Amino acid sequence: MTALGFLHPRHSAEDDYPRIEQLLASDIRVDLVRAEPGGDLEGDSGGDLGRADASLRMGAPHRLAAGVEQLRLSGAEAIVWASTSGSFGYGWEGAHEQVRTLATAAGMPASSTSFAFVHAARELGAARIAVGATYPADGAGLFAEFLRAGGLEVTALHAAGATAEEAGVWGEAEVLALARAVDASGAEAVLLPDTALHTVACLPALERELGKPVLTANQVTVWEALRLTDRRVNEPRLGALFRREPIVQV
């Protein structure tokens, strides 16, 4: 049994994780805990997270540490901070320090959703990417800067300016519209960075529609945990990222 641990910032699209677990091998367990139960911050998108101070508070070490012990007791072999804006808001170097602190506290390999996007794009060989963000323009711009620091070329960027609550209730039609809005002929993959978006059920439709790989937050977060534990899973229903082997170690 491979146990994967995830710290989640809020109650939004966390039901994507048991859906992914159902699609993975039967000996893979996905454990999800709230980073800080009862915390005062909203989720991974919306106006709050257009402000750098909110993103920094959400990813602060004491908030992440709150759920670490629970995951450790569950037998998790790797832990991922399942928030995009709560990691890229620290910048490239700050996000590395955040992950190092998390790994030390957890006593196991650790990463975050922002790094998961960079590693996943590299795994696909997609150097030129387009980003469809639910965030306001400032948050989308910070994410694009993070990706560039990771060696990726951002060919197009769209900021929908949705709130956390709005993004959390979007269905397949809205997610497809977001992907279409940013797709550019020069992009080798499209990235949808918000963990508040429900995307797992519509990954095959997204990739059929765009004719290229689509990377979404909850999808890459689980893939990153598998990468940290050296697991290889071939599951086409989770998109092109899960049809490639071997998993690249970065």
Secondary structure, DSSP 8 states (H G I E B T S, - for coil): -EEEEEEESSSSSTTHHHHHHHHS-TTEEEEEEESSTT-S---SSSSGGGSHHHHHHHT-HHHHHHHHHHHHHTT-SEEEE--SHHHHTTHHHHHHHHHHHHHHHHTS-EEEHHHHHHHHHHHHT--EEEEEESS-HHHHHHHHHHHHHTT-EEEEEEE----HHHHHT--HHHHHHHHHHH--TT-SEEEE--TTS--GGGHHHHHHHHTS-EEEHHHHHHHHHHHHTT-----GGG-GGGG--S----
